[in-house]
Amino acid sequence: MANTDKLENWSSLKEMQAYLGVSREAILGWIYNKKMPAHKLGRLWKFKISEVDKWIRSGEGASDSESEDDN
């Protein structure tokens, strides 16, 4: 491998839950309703933390209600 950028690892749904400190349901809701960047491989969801961080900073994930994760 000659002088290539370091590849970012893919994160699982469980790792993303821990990273963001939210429930599985919250993340799935954001994927479907707020266009959170996620990639589906078979039955598994995979994430690039850099893409999710960019999505959060852009404000696209901002909630209209404060009690979105009341379950």
For each residue, the residues with C-beta under 8 A, 3 or more apart:
1: 4
2:
3:
4: 1 7
5:
6:
7: 4
8: 48 49 50
9:
10: 39 46 47 48
11: 15 16 19 46 47 48 49
12: 15 16 44 45 46 47
13: 16 17 24 27 44 45 47
14: 17 18
15: 11 12 18 19 47
16: 11 12 13 19 20 27 45 47 49 52
17: 13 14 20 21 22 23 24 27
18: 14 15 21
19: 11 15 16 49 52
20: 16 17 27 52
21: 17 18
22: 17 26 27 69
23: 17 26 27 69 71
24: 13 17 27 28
25: 28 29 69 71
26: 22 23 29 30 68 69
27: 13 16 17 20 22 23 24 30 31 36 38 45
28: 24 25 31 32 45
29: 25 26 32 33 34 68
30: 26 27 33 34 36 61
31: 27 28 34 35 36 38 45
32: 28 29
33: 29 30
34: 29 30 31 60 61
35: 31 55 60
36: 27 30 31 52 55 61
37: 47 48 51 52 54 55
38: 27 31 45 46 47
39: 10 45 46 47
40: 43 44 45 46
41: 44 45 46
42:
43: 40
44: 12 13 40 41
45: 12 13 16 27 28 31 38 39 40 41
46: 10 11 12 38 39 40 41
47: 10 11 12 13 15 16 37 38 39 51 52
48: 8 10 11 37 51 52
49: 8 11 16 19 52 53
50: 8 53 54
51: 37 47 48 54 55
52: 16 19 20 36 37 47 48 49 55 56
53: 49 50 56 57
54: 37 50 51 57 58
55: 35 36 37 51 52 58 60 61
56: 52 53 61
57: 53 54
58: 54 55 61
59: 62
60: 34 35 55
61: 30 34 36 55 56 58
62: 59
63: 66 68
64:
65: 68
66: 63
67: 70
68: 26 29 63 65
69: 22 23 25 26
70: 67
71: 23 25
